[in-house]
């Protein structure tokens, strides 16, 4: 069994077979009927996600109508050809990484895109496990299915923007349910975290180790900005009640917050202020990796795959600490009712 990487262009489908290093350009009609060179039963197809949504209003990004995609999925299932969706927002990153070895791949072309995606999933196989499986969906279904996510993110952004404009209450008279919760329970939270995670999130102990540092206790430390960011995803700052998902009317679990509040998924990378506070500020500032976390940085940029592995290792380590803090705060607020 092998992997074929494809890109649906405006007029043709581009196919790259890493195992044989062969490239093909075929008609869309051949792709939708699985008339793909070198494709055998049991092979996996990796296709950019954006091109596998149903066509709406004659969009050039989507070549197929919903009925075509349903038939395509039935045919692929009958031949045991899994279809995985590669997030198009990650393709530039894949080209950047692949260009470390093959400089010519940095230029954006259909062929370079699929060659780079192939390189990326070959050398970082864990990324393959994160790809979504293809399921036909119309534009209307897509909007309806994701409307609650956009709604929740808008509300979350409005709440944190209000607090950000007031410096999160740090050295100001501003207060809300989140700042009050932090002042009341931050010491309890600190002692329930592992030592490494407590230091990471900024809840540092004094020299004697018997209390938090004064700047935390009197709510003047700038490190409380990120603590606010986390608590705000769980506690409604206006009502003092747990934040609820707008679809099921229940407090979200980590999987939901991870993807849609903090944007830790390649399919929802632009998740607003909360995600920005974490990914572009806290995660960068807390890393021990001296290589730039940004693949486009001109200062100390990545040079080898080992650099990329090191960056990914640091990111995963940071994400696990965020998860520990988030779950503990949720437990305190939602399960134990500490408000």
Phi, psi and omega in degrees: 000138182228173179249135173245136180250132186229152174226129180271102180279184181294321185240348183207163176258131182257134186233132174231131180249100184302324184298326181249354182062031180259144179238138179225151174237115187235166177288150176302324181296329177286320179300311185294341177260007181062028172274072187245126180306136176072357179286127178236160177304134180095347178287154180255136176256131174246119184230144176300135188301314188303330184276354183254015170269158182291147180294139175219134179053040177056037179299138179282340181284335180243123186264347189236148177274164187299321179296322177299318183291324177297315179294323178298316180294318178299316180295316180297319179296322181293334180258007180056047177251093177299144179240116181251144185256120179267126182295125185296336179289344179266348182301316177301323177296318179298319178296320180298314181294314180296329182289347176296330179256323181238087186305331183293345183279353182293331180288138181281112170218164179301317181293316180297323179300309185286328175295321181289320177298317179299315179299317184296312183285339175288318186268344176230070187300338178296333179294328181298325182290341182269353184287140179286148174277144182290133173219122182303136180209137178279165179298319181296319178294321179299314180297315181296318182295328185255001185300322181293328179295312179296322179296313180297322182291321178298314180297316180298316179297318179299317181295313184285331176294322178298316179291321180297321178296341178252021180056031178058022179080002181284119180062025177228176179271359183291140175209153174209188184296329180288311179298320179296321179295316181299314180299324185279324191239003185296328179292318177298315179301315183303316184282350177266354179265155173295156182303316182295317181289324178299315178296319182299316184282347176102006178270073188275144178274158177287180185299327180280344180074018182249004179192165176289159178296150183306322181298335176278314183296326178264011175056051176239353182283136177294341180293344180286347178300317182284327175300318177300316181305318181290308183298325181297335178283350184244327183244129177288118185292341182270323185256340183074014179251162180302140175292136184246147169293140183282348178272308184259353180060040177227156176298136181290155171263179186301320183304319181288312181296320180303313185281315193254341175264313183263354175065031182270057175206138181294349182267347179221060187287325180266092187248010175098199188296318181301313179296319180297317179301326180273300190292320186261356179234289186297312184295323178291315185292331186269355184283147174270353182284124181276349175283144184298134175290339177272126181288351181254008183292144176267350178255120180051054182284166177297146180232336182220169175297329178298325176297319180295318177300320180294318177298313181298321178299316180292321179296316180296319178299316179295317181298324179292324177291319176301316179300317181298313180296313184300314182294325179291318178297317179299317179300317181295317186279309188277311186275322183262350176069026179280099180223000000 
